[in-house]
Amino acid sequence: MKPSLHRAGPARYLVPFVAALIGIGPLSIDAYLPALPAMAAALGSDIAAANVTVSTYLVGYAVGQLFGGPISDQIGRMRVAIGGLALFTVASLVIVLAGSMAQVQVLRAVQAVGGGFATVVAMAMIRDSYPPAEAARRYPLVMLILLGAPLFAPAIGAGLLHVGWESIFVLLAIYAVVIAVLFPLVGETVKETVRWPRLGAIVPQYLAVLTHRVGGRLLPLRYVFTQGLVTAVTMIFITNSAFIYLEHYAVGSDRFVLYFGANIVVMMAFSFATSRLVGRVAPFVLFRTGRAVQFVMLLALTLLVLWDDPPTRWFTPMLALGIGASGMIGPSVSALYLSMFDRLAGSASSLLATASFVFGGFLGAVSSYLHDGTLRPAMLTMLGAVVIANLVALGIPRPVADH
């Protein structure tokens, strides 16, 4: 093991850079959502097949994060991220040349593997660079900054759609190249690295995270399942958003940006509130409060959808509150969960992120499979995820330090 190019202290632009790095994920999904109907038409397919490209991206993203995190614990965050950005760039450009929706589905998975390698290191970089208490204050700020990506991404995609859906993927490739070029300015955050990854050590690293006990209990594992299911709610919405607003409510591609953005604005509000409250309110209390808001909103909205077809003036704000609450849940989970790890922060972060995209990809595909032309399959799948998440979270005690 050799010393890395670890800086004496965090670079002053570490937090915005990490947010920009994570932003590859939402940009890769949200920017092309307004283009799904146009892509389907251009490639001789339908909206259901186009929606599958979202699910294949989520699965590929999970695979990239699954391997990227533990490898970054060994060889450093920067090498893993830049390798992932290179793969992401190449796949994005090849998608432009795709001749069928089946090809796009496969290429989106490849693109996502690169994106997963690149972004999984982000939260671990924060954990590397700050002590747990300070890191807890940084996570909401990262979340707040990166949420600007899904807020503006659909508008960017809708604008580029006038040039052609292919231009969206060209933009994604350019974005990845810029991030790769800027990475050396931040530098490596792992103190000691090895030159070559030891792939045989990946499974033991994950086993160490999965079997890690706090107070004799497998609490980290409960956080992984809870966060995975909570995040899946957003993924299910994203998978179905084109149908919900472009087909069911027929709002048009220009207004789609506003309806989609409502969820992001509310999520940003929750993230901002969390960043202001951390230090005065225990992360566990914020974690529990966010879950309660999400459960109540999605339960009420699902019942409303089962009873009748609600107008957008009811559907949109209730859904935005249900999805937006994850802006409080996510940073709180990161603070509580990653504080349990040090050297294996990359593996721990990878497992948390992988669970989110595995659950999101699977449940998004389930909602697409159950598609019947109504809002019911999407809402019932979201509610199911939230119910299970809360049942798992009931077994997580409040940390002793919070009492």
URJOKA-V483901 format. One record per pair of residues at least 24 apart in sequence whose C-alpha atoms are under 8 Angstrom apart, sorted by the first residue. I is the first residue (numbers start at 1). J is the second residue. If there is no record, write none. Layout:
I	J
I	J
//
This chain:
1	192
1	193
1	194
1	195
2	192
2	193
2	194
2	195
3	191
3	192
3	193
4	76
4	188
4	189
4	190
4	191
4	192
4	193
5	187
5	188
5	189
5	191
6	187
6	188
6	189
6	190
6	191
7	187
7	188
7	189
9	129
10	129
10	130
11	186
13	186
14	126
14	186
15	126
15	138
15	141
15	142
16	142
16	145
17	186
18	122
18	123
18	125
18	142
19	122
19	142
19	143
19	145
19	146
20	145
20	146
20	179
21	118
21	119
21	122
21	179
22	119
22	120
22	122
22	146
23	146
23	147
23	149
24	115
24	119
24	172
24	175
24	176
25	115
25	116
25	119
26	149
26	150
26	153
27	149
27	150
27	153
27	172
28	172
29	54
29	57
29	238
30	150
30	153
30	154
30	157
30	238
31	150
31	153
31	154
31	155
31	156
31	157
31	158
31	168
32	154
32	157
32	158
32	165
32	168
33	154
33	157
33	241
33	242
34	154
34	157
34	158
34	161
34	242
34	253
34	256
35	157
35	158
35	161
35	165
36	242
37	242
38	165
39	165
40	101
43	99
43	100
43	101
44	100
44	101
45	100
45	101
47	243
48	368
49	101
50	101
51	239
51	240
51	368
52	105
52	239
52	365
52	368
53	104
53	105
53	108
54	108
54	238
54	239
54	361
55	239
55	360
55	361
55	362
55	364
55	365
56	105
56	106
56	108
56	109
56	361
57	105
57	108
57	109
57	110
57	111
57	112
57	361
58	109
58	112
58	357
58	358
58	360
58	361
59	109
59	112
59	357
59	358
59	361
59	362
60	108
60	109
60	110
60	111
60	112
60	113
60	116
61	109
61	112
61	113
61	114
61	115
61	116
61	354
61	357
62	113
62	116
62	353
62	354
62	355
62	356
62	357
62	358
63	113
63	116
63	354
64	112
64	113
64	114
64	115
64	116
64	117
65	113
65	116
65	117
65	119
65	120
65	350
65	351
65	353
65	354
66	350
66	351
66	354
67	117
67	202
67	350
68	116
68	117
68	118
68	120
68	121
68	350
69	117
69	120
69	121
69	346
69	347
69	348
69	349
69	350
69	351
70	202
70	205
70	206
70	344
70	346
70	347
70	350
71	197
71	198
71	199
71	202
72	121
72	346
73	190
73	193
73	343
73	344
73	345
73	346
73	347
74	193
74	194
74	196
74	197
74	198
75	193
75	194
75	195
75	196
75	197
76	188
76	189
76	190
76	192
76	193
76	194
77	121
77	125
77	188
77	189
77	190
78	183
78	184
78	187
78	188
80	117
80	118
80	121
81	117
81	118
81	119
81	121
81	180
82	118
82	180
82	183
83	114
83	117
83	118
84	113
84	114
84	115
84	116
84	117
84	118
85	114
85	115
85	117
85	118
85	176
85	177
85	180
86	114
86	176
86	177
87	111
87	113
87	114
87	115
88	112
88	113
88	114
88	115
88	173
88	176
89	172
89	173
89	174
89	176
89	177
90	173
92	169
92	170
92	172
92	173
93	169
93	170
93	173
95	166
95	169
96	166
96	167
96	169
96	170
120	346
120	349
120	350
120	353
121	346
121	349
121	350
123	349
124	345
124	346
124	349
125	189
125	190
127	338
127	342
127	345
128	189
128	190
128	342
128	345
129	189
132	335
132	338
132	339
135	335
136	278
136	331
136	332
136	334
136	335
137	275
137	278
137	279
138	275
139	275
139	331
139	334
139	335
140	271
140	272
140	274
140	275
140	327
140	328
140	331
141	271
141	272
141	275
143	268
143	271
143	327
143	331
144	268
144	271
144	272
147	264
147	267
147	268
148	264
150	261
150	264
151	260
151	261
151	264
151	265
152	261
154	256
154	257
154	260
155	254
155	257
158	253
158	254
158	257
205	344
205	347
206	347
206	348
206	351
209	344
209	347
209	348
214	340
219	396
220	337
220	340
222	392
222	393
222	395
222	396
223	333
223	337
223	352
223	393
223	396
224	351
224	352
224	355
225	355
225	389
225	392
226	388
226	389
226	390
226	392
226	393
227	329
227	330
227	333
227	352
227	355
227	356
227	389
228	352
228	353
228	354
228	355
228	356
228	357
228	358
228	359
228	360
229	355
229	356
229	359
229	360
229	385
229	386
229	388
229	389
230	326
230	356
230	385
230	386
230	389
231	326
231	356
231	357
231	360
232	356
232	357
232	359
232	360
232	361
232	363
232	364
232	382
232	385
233	323
233	360
233	382
233	383
233	385
233	386
234	323
234	360
235	357
235	360
235	361
235	364
236	360
236	361
236	363
236	364
236	367
236	378
236	381
236	382
237	364
237	378
237	382
239	364
239	365
239	368
240	364
240	367
240	368
240	378
244	375
248	373
248	374
249	312
259	316
262	316
262	317
262	320
263	319
263	320
263	321
263	323
263	324
264	320
264	324
265	324
266	320
266	321
266	324
266	325
267	320
267	321
267	323
267	324
267	325
267	326
267	327
267	328
268	324
268	327
269	324
269	327
270	324
270	325
270	326
270	327
270	328
271	327
271	328
271	331
273	328
274	327
274	328
274	331
282	402
283	332
283	333
283	335
283	336
284	332
284	336
284	398
284	399
284	402
286	328
286	329
286	332
287	328
287	329
287	330
287	332
287	333
288	329
290	325
290	326
290	328
290	329
291	325
291	326
291	329
291	390
293	321
293	322
293	325
294	321
294	322
294	323
294	324
294	325
294	326
294	386
295	322
295	383
295	386
295	387
296	322
297	321
297	322
298	322
298	379
298	382
298	383
299	383
301	379
302	376
302	379
302	380
302	383
305	375
305	376
305	379
306	376
//
